């Protein structure tokens, strides 16, 4: 249970917060998030694959393997185009 003295101290602390300073500090903290570039679905995403059987096989005429299949599935689900590079 709070004593009368601690309740007075809590009220004094809360009344001493300067609202414009608080908003200014909050703006400084949140401003980097305003500068982030949103991901656009029209952009291509580079998807790199190296020869590492059975995860990815690149020595054949066609690329295959688990990593390649996962990339194709991500391409469908995210609705973006991958630029697959060996």
C-alpha positions as CSV (number, residue, x, y, z in Angstrom):
1,X,0.0,0.0,0.0
2,X,1.3,3.5,-0.8
3,X,2.0,5.9,1.9
4,X,1.0,9.5,1.6
5,X,4.6,10.6,1.1
6,X,5.2,8.2,-1.8
7,X,2.0,9.3,-3.5
8,X,3.0,12.9,-3.3
9,X,6.5,12.1,-4.7
10,X,4.9,10.2,-7.6
11,X,2.5,13.1,-8.3
12,X,5.4,15.5,-8.3
13,X,7.5,13.4,-10.7
14,X,4.6,13.0,-13.2
15,X,3.8,16.7,-13.1
16,X,7.4,17.7,-13.7
17,X,7.6,16.0,-17.1
18,X,7.7,18.6,-19.8
19,X,5.4,17.5,-22.6
20,X,7.1,19.4,-25.5
21,X,10.4,17.9,-24.5
22,X,8.9,14.5,-24.3
23,X,7.4,14.9,-27.8
24,X,10.7,16.1,-29.2
25,X,12.6,13.2,-27.8
26,X,9.9,10.8,-29.1
27,X,10.3,12.3,-32.5
28,X,14.0,11.9,-32.5
29,X,13.6,8.2,-31.5
30,X,11.0,7.5,-34.2
31,X,12.4,9.6,-37.1
32,X,14.7,6.8,-38.5
33,X,11.7,4.7,-39.2
34,X,10.3,7.4,-41.5
35,X,13.4,7.3,-43.6
36,X,13.1,3.5,-44.4
37,X,12.3,2.7,-48.0
38,X,9.3,0.4,-48.3
39,X,9.8,-2.8,-50.3
40,X,8.2,-2.5,-53.8
41,X,7.0,-5.7,-55.4
42,X,8.2,-4.6,-58.8
43,X,11.8,-4.9,-57.8
44,X,13.9,-8.0,-58.5
45,X,15.5,-9.7,-55.6
46,X,18.9,-11.4,-56.2
47,X,18.9,-15.0,-55.1
48,X,22.4,-16.5,-55.1
49,X,23.0,-20.2,-55.4
50,X,26.3,-22.1,-55.4
51,X,27.0,-25.8,-56.3
52,X,26.4,-27.7,-53.0
53,X,24.6,-31.0,-53.6
54,X,21.8,-31.9,-52.6
55,X,20.9,-28.3,-51.6
56,X,21.7,-26.8,-55.0
57,X,23.2,-28.3,-58.2
58,X,24.5,-25.9,-60.8
59,X,26.7,-28.1,-63.0
60,X,23.9,-29.3,-65.2
61,X,22.2,-27.3,-67.9
62,X,19.3,-26.5,-65.5
63,X,19.7,-25.4,-61.9
64,X,18.0,-27.7,-59.4
65,X,18.1,-28.6,-55.7
66,X,16.4,-27.8,-52.5
67,X,17.6,-24.2,-52.3
68,X,16.3,-23.6,-55.9
69,X,12.9,-25.1,-55.0
70,X,12.6,-22.9,-51.9
71,X,13.5,-19.9,-53.9
72,X,10.7,-20.7,-56.5
73,X,8.2,-21.2,-53.7
74,X,9.2,-17.9,-52.0
75,X,8.8,-16.2,-55.4
76,X,5.3,-17.5,-55.7
77,X,4.2,-16.7,-52.2
78,X,5.8,-13.2,-52.0
79,X,4.7,-12.3,-55.5
80,X,8.2,-10.9,-56.4
81,X,10.6,-11.8,-59.1
82,X,13.9,-13.4,-58.2
83,X,17.1,-12.9,-60.2
84,X,18.8,-16.2,-59.7
85,X,22.6,-16.0,-59.8
86,X,25.1,-18.9,-59.7
